[in-house]
Amino acid sequence: MSCCKECGHTLENVEVEAYEKRQVFDIPPVNLIVTEHKSQIKTCPHCGRINKAVFPESVKYPVQYGPNILASAIYCKNHHFIPYERISEFFEDIMGIKICPATIIRAEKECFQNLECFENIIREKLMTSYVVHFDETGMKIEGKRHWLHVASNDKYTCYLPHSKRGAEAIDAMGILPEFKGVAVHDGWKPYNVYDCDHALCNAHLQR
């Protein structure tokens, strides 16, 4: 600021008294980072065997996407329910990355397998909880009628899609058969046969 906006007097040698601040939050341009891994290859001078060093366990293919890209794609699909094709379009339009739906599906399957241990921990936490809510709702998988079963408390939630609604699916989830706390549910008969304390869900009673 070089001069007064009122009278035009110079302000070149006037000390700054204070600052008025305004902030702009933004994200930087997205640039793809390529990390190249090289595995040493050596021939044994004694026996002639060709030896190759081992790549990191997560590096399985000559060219692949990293965990941040795949995790973002899985998040878009499973949390926001965005179709595979639209996720592919988003990555290409915003990041210049051509990721096909098949790659996202493969990443989902790998993520599912890697979460098996975590899922078992969730089940164990729920089985030893004092109060757990149980419910089920209809859904379609590949056009066929299924049921999404849920067991949850204020910290943990376990889902199980199953073709059955009753005891077969409840047993397959593996929580209520071993549960000894208070099971909160809508009073549907299959829940009542399990050996624990039962409480009716207030949300269902108010309907």
Protein Blocks (a to p, Z undefined) as FASTA:
>chain_A
ZZdfklopafklpccfbdcddddddddddddddddddddddddfknopacdddddfklmb
fbdcdfklmmmmmmmmmmnopafklmmmmmmmmnopacdfklmmmmmmmmmmmmmmmmmm
mmmmmmmpmbdcdddddddeehiacdddddddfkbccddddfbfblmlmmmnommmmpcb
dcddehiaklmmpccdddddfklmmZZ
